[in-house]
Amino acid sequence: MLIIAPEDDPHASVVAKRLEALGAEAIILDSADFPSQWHLSFRIADHEPRLFVLDRDELEIDQQGLLGVWWRRPRRYVSSNEVQQSHLRRFITSESRAAFEGWLHCLGNMVINPIAADQTAGHKLLQLQCAVEVGLRIPRSLATNSPARAREFIETNGSRTIYKPFTAADWQLIATQRLSADALRHMEAVAYAPVIFQEEVCKTADIRVTILDGQVFPVLISTDRQDAPIDWRVDPNREYVAHELPEAVEASLVALMAKLGLRFAACDLGLTEDDDYVFFEANPGGQWLFAEIMAGQQISWAFARALLRSDTSYRG
């Protein structure tokens, strides 16, 4: 088994241990070590079986020995320190990504998640559209870099408007936030980059749903604080308990995964006062270890077994 992640990633480490307990060898490969420390060779021709070899020092992985790949937490490809020119380093990074991820594309469903689906499904606007199509409720939303249209949307919602980024920053967590008076005074800054605005959902709890190959692991996240931040990730005082979703909501989430082509995602929903579930987003590379630790869910074992039964039709 191959796990693409930094060697100190706790999710990767625990799944590797579970795989070893099931009798499988697990190798954690940091993509930042390619191409300087790992070698990849991929051979393809008419009327011949496709062959690949991934090797480092005495370690070698080929198509006969690879059962599954987890695209857990890739990092930027780094060239050898022997290459000093910046333009050549950029070119090497680009070439390395094209080769390594092109190979992973060829593995299809052997990978969690299939690379094409993983890269496409991360787009939040696509997630919202697909969520509506499978019957999930979503907040009224606007994505824009027009200050005028943003103000119009805010006026319609009144004070109950939140905003959030499309992507994660690499220097800090940018949490979902309520629109403040200070943010309103800086609305012209929206012209610099698009922002997602949404109506604030009056929720009694957050729901994090880890989904893997149709298995659903919901956790209810709650707090007694009256001044709790809207984004549960920045509140250290939350409580986590296993939760059971209504069958219709669970079925819609599984349908969303199929529509996005994903094997795995961590989905965030809100539970309203009238026991309705509102879909916010799905993270194809989301965190779930806290749910295993705090709510007793056996997600790491599910990951190990999913990797063992990954589609091996690639082998030919």
GIWORA-V555325 format. One line per field, one symbol per residue. psi: psi as a letter, one per 40 degrees, with the letter a starting at -180 (. if undefined). A space follows every 10 residues. Layout:
psi=???
This chain:
psi=ihhhiidehd dddddddddd deeihhhhhh eeeheddihh hhhhihfiih iihhihbehh haddehdihh gcgiihhhii edhdhddddd dddddddddd ddddddebee hhihdddddd eehddddddd dddeeihiih ihhifhdddd ddddddeaeg hiiiidiiie eihhihiihi ddddefdded ddiiihiiih hgieiihhhh hhfehhgihh hiiehdfhid hedeheeiih iiihiidddd ddddddddde fidiihhhii hidffihhhd ihhefiiedd ddddefhfdd ddddddddei hfedd.
